[in-house]
Each structure stands twice: as C-alpha cells, then as structure tokens.
Amino acid sequence: MVAVSFKTNCNAVPGDAAKDLSADFVIGVALSPAEAYRNTSFITASGEQVSAEQKGFSRCDVLLEPDLSAYSAGDVFAGSRMYDIGYECVQRRMPEILRLLRAKKIVFE
C-alpha cells in the first residue's frame, strides 16, 4: 500500500463562507476550543494522512467558545445543559457583541 498525504481546508465554523455571502456580522460558535484544531492531521481508515486547516473561524466578528469539555457528541441527553452553557457564554459576551454591532452601525431591535 502506498501512503498518500494531502492537505485540505475545513470549516467547522464557516465564518469565511458567511462573510463571502455578504454577512454584515458573523457570530461563530466553536463546540471545542478553536485554536486546538486550527491545524490538525489524522489518518483515514484507508491509510491516507490528511492535514486539515480550519480557517473559517478567523473571519467571525465574534467567536463564542462555550466550555463543553465535559460532554461528547454521544451525550444526547445532555442537550438541555449544553444549551444552558451556550446561553451563559453568549450572555457573558453580550456587552462586546452589542458594542461591535454599534461600531458597525448595524441597527437591531
């Protein structure tokens, strides 16, 4: 078997795609610390080595990173608690979000 290696771009938090679609303001949500997976690599089941660069989150005006480290994708019954953690995260950042919206002269009600 010949080892194959390639690099790809990923968008777990596609802030760049939203900006490219003319979004005035982008709030991204990273379900795990974004910097931890900016550049990552893994080996696929077929033995290919893949390097992936996460680039989308850097274009978000605000990147929310709720601490969900106590949970996994399989914690389907913890959704309510994860929602609460996300809500608390955005509430802590709300003054910053409002300040940035005003600075960009984005009107909201």
NUGUMI-666027 format. One record per residue: y, x, z of N, C-alpha, C in turn; residue number from 1. Coordinates in nm, 4 decimals, padded with zeros to 6 digits, m for minus. Layout:
<nodes>
> n_Y,n_X,n_Z,ca_Y,ca_X,ca_Z,c_Y,c_X,c_Z,nr
> Y,X,Z,Y,X,Z,Y,X,Z,NUM
...
</nodes>
This chain:
<nodes>
> n_Y,n_X,n_Z,ca_Y,ca_X,ca_Z,c_Y,c_X,c_Z,nr
> m00.1180,00.0844,00.0000,00.0000,00.0000,00.0000,00.1245,00.0890,00.0000,1
> 00.2218,00.0532,m00.0788,00.3477,00.1260,m00.0883,00.4498,00.0583,00.0015,2
> 00.5138,00.1376,00.0874,00.6174,00.0820,00.1748,00.7431,00.0553,00.0942,3
> 00.7989,m00.0597,00.1119,00.9205,m00.0994,00.0419,01.0299,m00.1167,00.1464,4
> 01.1452,m00.0671,00.1164,01.2574,m00.0801,00.2087,01.3766,m00.1359,00.1314,5
> 01.4432,m00.2337,00.1895,01.5637,m00.2852,00.1258,01.6601,m00.3364,00.2304,6
> 01.7838,m00.3499,00.1882,01.8899,m00.3950,00.2772,01.9404,m00.5295,00.2282,7
> 01.9733,m00.6160,00.3224,02.0233,m00.7479,00.2874,02.1373,m00.7849,00.3811,8
> 02.2181,m00.8779,00.3389,02.3221,m00.9327,00.4251,02.2737,m01.0668,00.4776,9
> 02.3018,m01.0925,00.6022,02.2625,m01.2181,00.6654,02.3861,m01.2851,00.7216,10
> 02.3748,m01.4121,00.7451,02.4872,m01.4851,00.8012,02.4397,m01.5826,00.9073,11
> 02.4004,m01.5296,01.0209,02.3631,m01.6176,01.1311,02.4857,m01.6971,01.1778,12
> 02.6027,m01.6369,01.1650,02.7297,m01.7033,01.1963,02.8184,m01.6851,01.0723,13
> 02.8138,m01.7790,00.9768,02.8775,m01.7584,00.8462,03.0281,m01.7836,00.8429,14
> 03.1009,m01.7123,00.9259,03.2468,m01.7253,00.9244,03.3068,m01.6855,00.7915,15
> 03.2486,m01.5860,00.7258,03.2998,m01.5434,00.5957,03.2825,m01.6522,00.4907,16
> 03.1694,m01.7213,00.4939,03.1475,m01.8307,00.3980,03.2476,m01.9431,00.4206,17
> 03.2749,m01.9743,00.5467,03.3730,m02.0792,00.5774,03.5121,m02.0386,00.5283,18
> 03.5506,m01.9134,00.5488,03.6810,m01.8651,00.5009,03.6865,m01.8667,00.3486,19
> 03.5757,m01.8271,00.2840,03.5716,m01.8286,00.1380,03.5849,m01.9706,00.0830,20
> 03.5480,m02.0695,00.1632,03.5621,m02.2099,00.1236,03.6969,m02.2674,00.1663,21
> 03.7905,m02.1795,00.2021,03.9289,m02.2134,00.2353,03.9481,m02.2760,00.3725,22
> 03.8599,m02.2486,00.4656,03.8817,m02.2979,00.6020,04.0067,m02.2309,00.6594,23
> 04.0908,m02.3096,00.7222,04.2118,m02.2562,00.7840,04.1821,m02.1853,00.9151,24
> 04.0804,m02.2320,00.9842,04.0492,m02.1794,01.1165,03.8990,m02.1942,01.1379,25
> 03.8349,m02.0870,01.1790,03.6892,m02.0896,01.1961,03.6530,m02.0526,01.3393,26
> 03.5789,m02.1423,01.4023,03.5211,m02.1142,01.5332,03.3711,m02.0969,01.5113,27
> 03.3223,m01.9768,01.5359,03.1805,m01.9475,01.5214,03.1119,m01.9511,01.6561,28
> 02.9839,m01.9775,01.6540,02.9047,m01.9784,01.7771,02.7826,m01.8898,01.7550,29
> 02.7740,m01.7838,01.8322,02.6585,m01.6942,01.8265,02.5669,m01.7299,01.9433,30
> 02.4427,m01.7600,01.9128,02.3496,m01.8020,02.0166,02.2883,m01.6848,02.0917,31
> 02.3151,m01.5652,02.0451,02.2836,m01.4427,02.1181,02.3981,m01.3464,02.0899,32
> 02.4166,m01.2443,02.1703,02.5333,m01.1560,02.1516,02.5416,m01.1009,02.0090,33
> 02.6503,m01.1319,01.9420,02.6657,m01.0986,01.8001,02.6553,m00.9491,01.7738,34
> 02.7160,m00.8675,01.8563,02.7118,m00.7227,01.8336,02.5699,m00.6687,01.8396,35
> 02.4841,m00.7357,01.9155,02.3462,m00.6892,01.9301,02.2697,m00.6982,01.7990,36
> 02.3123,m00.7835,01.7076,02.2404,m00.7938,01.5814,02.3301,m00.7710,01.4596,37
> 02.4400,m00.6985,01.4783,02.5266,m00.6658,01.3640,02.4447,m00.5910,01.2586,38
> 02.3735,m00.4903,01.2992,02.2827,m00.4172,01.2113,02.1455,m00.4180,01.2769,39
> 02.0494,m00.4709,01.2086,01.9148,m00.4795,01.2638,01.8144,m00.4507,01.1539,40
> 01.6968,m00.4124,01.1934,01.5914,m00.3927,01.0941,01.4610,m00.4442,01.1514,41
> 01.3720,m00.4797,01.0623,01.2421,m00.5303,01.1027,01.1433,m00.5088,00.9896,42
> 01.0173,m00.5216,01.0211,00.9118,m00.5083,00.9214,00.8507,m00.6455,00.9012,43
> 00.8440,m00.6880,00.7758,00.7901,m00.8196,00.7432,00.6375,m00.8175,00.7542,44
> 00.5785,m00.9351,00.7483,00.4326,m00.9461,00.7559,00.3648,m00.8715,00.6415,45
> 00.4322,m00.8577,00.5281,00.3742,m00.7864,00.4140,00.4006,m00.6367,00.4186,46
> 00.4634,m00.5888,00.5276,00.4852,m00.4459,00.5448,00.6155,m00.3929,00.4906,47
> 00.7015,m00.4779,00.4414,00.8312,m00.4337,00.3907,00.9272,m00.4116,00.5068,48
> 01.0009,m00.3031,00.5014,01.1033,m00.2786,00.6015,01.2343,m00.3354,00.5506,49
> 01.2959,m00.4191,00.6287,01.4195,m00.4849,00.5897,01.5293,m00.4461,00.6880,50
> 01.6414,m00.4012,00.6362,01.7602,m00.3775,00.7170,01.8563,m00.4909,00.6874,51
> 01.9047,m00.5551,00.7905,01.9938,m00.6699,00.7716,02.1260,m00.6432,00.8407,52
> 02.2327,m00.6698,00.7699,02.3667,m00.6553,00.8254,02.4274,m00.7933,00.8422,53
> 02.4619,m00.8264,00.9654,02.5308,m00.9523,00.9939,02.6788,m00.9270,00.9721,54
> 02.7389,m01.0010,00.8820,02.8793,m00.9751,00.8523,02.9695,m01.0958,00.8730,55
> 02.9127,m01.2134,00.8771,02.9936,m01.3337,00.8797,03.0748,m01.3553,01.0057,56
> 03.0215,m01.3130,01.1194,03.0927,m01.3437,01.2437,03.2239,m01.2695,01.2574,57
> 03.2398,m01.1603,01.1864,03.3648,m01.0846,01.1974,03.4830,m01.1576,01.1357,58
> 03.4591,m01.2601,01.0532,03.5677,m01.3359,00.9910,03.6047,m01.4617,01.0686,59
> 03.5369,m01.4867,01.1799,03.5711,m01.6031,01.2627,03.7028,m01.5774,01.3343,60
> 03.7843,m01.6804,01.3453,03.9072,m01.6676,01.4241,03.8727,m01.6578,01.5723,61
> 03.7728,m01.7310,01.6117,03.7225,m01.7281,01.7491,03.5707,m01.7256,01.7406,62
> 03.5098,m01.6353,01.8143,03.3640,m01.6299,01.8202,03.3202,m01.6625,01.9626,63
> 03.2530,m01.7745,01.9759,03.2012,m01.8154,02.1059,03.0606,m01.7582,02.1228,64
> 03.0341,m01.7028,02.2398,02.9035,m01.6457,02.2684,02.8552,m01.6956,02.4042,65
> 02.8095,m01.8210,02.4095,02.7604,m01.8734,02.5376,02.6390,m01.7931,02.5827,66
> 02.6263,m01.7713,02.7123,02.5151,m01.6934,02.7659,02.3900,m01.7803,02.7720,67
> 02.3098,m01.7700,02.6684,02.1846,m01.8448,02.6617,02.0650,m01.7515,02.6801,68
> 02.0884,m01.6379,02.7435,01.9836,m01.5367,02.7577,01.8631,m01.5846,02.8387,69
> 01.8796,m01.6878,02.9174,01.7682,m01.7396,02.9976,01.6781,m01.8330,02.9175,70
> 01.7136,m01.8584,02.7912,01.6402,m01.9557,02.7101,01.5864,m01.8909,02.5834,71
> 01.4881,m01.9557,02.5238,01.4345,m01.9110,02.3960,01.4378,m02.0289,02.2991,72
> 01.4068,m02.0012,02.1737,01.4056,m02.1073,02.0733,01.3024,m02.2145,02.1061,73
> 01.2041,m02.1799,02.1865,01.0997,m02.2755,02.2225,01.1334,m02.3640,02.3407,74
> 01.2475,m02.3433,02.4020,01.2871,m02.4237,02.5187,01.3470,m02.5564,02.4748,75
> 01.2643,m02.6394,02.4139,01.3140,m02.7643,02.3562,01.3597,m02.8648,02.4618,76
> 01.3117,m02.8530,02.5818,01.3515,m02.9470,02.6865,01.4745,m02.8998,02.7639,77
> 01.5277,m02.7850,02.7286,01.6452,m02.7309,02.7962,01.7728,m02.7571,02.7168,78
> 01.7649,m02.8397,02.6144,01.8798,m02.8645,02.5277,02.0025,m02.9129,02.6010,79
> 01.9838,m02.9992,02.6975,02.0969,m03.0530,02.7728,02.1675,m02.9418,02.8512,80
> 02.0904,m02.8548,02.9130,02.1507,m02.7447,02.9894,02.2188,m02.6454,02.8958,81
> 02.1570,m02.6172,02.7806,02.2196,m02.5251,02.6845,02.3501,m02.5844,02.6311,82
> 02.3520,m02.7151,02.6091,02.4748,m02.7827,02.5669,02.5835,m02.7630,02.6718,83
> 02.5478,m02.7825,02.7992,02.6451,m02.7657,02.9081,02.7002,m02.6232,02.9116,84
> 02.6142,m02.5253,02.8913,02.6584,m02.3853,02.8900,02.7559,m02.3625,02.7748,85
> 02.7252,m02.4181,02.6578,02.8159,m02.4060,02.5431,02.9488,m02.4738,02.5681,86
> 02.9436,m02.5916,02.6297,03.0659,m02.6654,02.6613,03.1530,m02.5854,02.7583,87
> 03.0911,m02.5280,02.8604,03.1658,m02.4465,02.9571,03.2267,m02.3237,02.8888,88
> 03.1547,m02.2659,02.7935,03.2048,m02.1493,02.7208,03.3313,m02.1851,02.6427,89
> 03.3278,m02.2974,02.5708,03.4450,m02.3355,02.4915,03.5605,m02.3761,02.5820,90
> 03.5328,m02.4363,02.6951,03.6397,m02.4733,02.7884,03.7111,m02.3493,02.8415,91
> 03.6357,m02.2433,02.8695,03.6973,m02.1184,02.9168,03.7861,m02.0569,02.8087,92
> 03.7516,m02.0752,02.6828,03.8263,m02.0146,02.5728,03.9330,m02.1072,02.5143,93
> 03.9412,m02.2310,02.5645,04.0332,m02.3295,02.5068,04.1787,m02.2834,02.5049,94
> 04.2310,m02.2199,02.6094,04.3714,m02.1738,02.6002,04.3929,m02.0777,02.4822,95
> 04.2994,m01.9891,02.4606,04.3089,m01.8950,02.3481,04.2992,m01.9685,02.2146,96
> 04.2073,m02.0626,02.2046,04.1898,m02.1393,02.0812,04.3179,m02.2150,02.0473,97
> 04.3759,m02.2826,02.1467,04.4998,m02.3579,02.1242,04.6151,m02.2663,02.0852,98
> 04.6230,m02.1507,02.1496,04.7290,m02.0543,02.1173,04.7154,m02.0067,01.9718,99
> 04.5925,m01.9754,01.9288,04.5710,m01.9298,01.7920,04.5987,m02.0398,01.6902,100
> 04.5611,m02.1621,01.7220,04.5904,m02.2742,01.6323,04.7409,m02.2919,01.6154,101
> 04.8143,m02.2850,01.7273,04.9602,m02.2983,01.7198,05.0220,m02.1845,01.6398,102
> 04.9708,m02.0621,01.6587,05.0237,m01.9458,01.5879,05.0046,m01.9618,01.4366,103
> 04.8969,m02.0278,01.3956,04.8722,m02.0507,01.2530,04.9373,m02.1805,01.2043,104
> 05.0099,m02.2448,01.2947,05.0786,m02.3705,01.2639,04.9826,m02.4781,01.2150,105
> 04.8672,m02.4831,01.2787,04.7678,m02.5852,01.2469,04.7905,m02.7015,01.3417,106
> 04.8186,m02.8168,01.2845,04.8521,m02.9368,01.3622,04.7224,m03.0112,01.3953,107
> 04.7123,m03.0534,01.5179,04.5966,m03.1320,01.5618,04.6435,m03.2351,01.6626,108
> 04.5629,m03.3353,01.6813,04.5983,m03.4414,01.7777,04.4976,m03.4465,01.8882,109
</nodes>
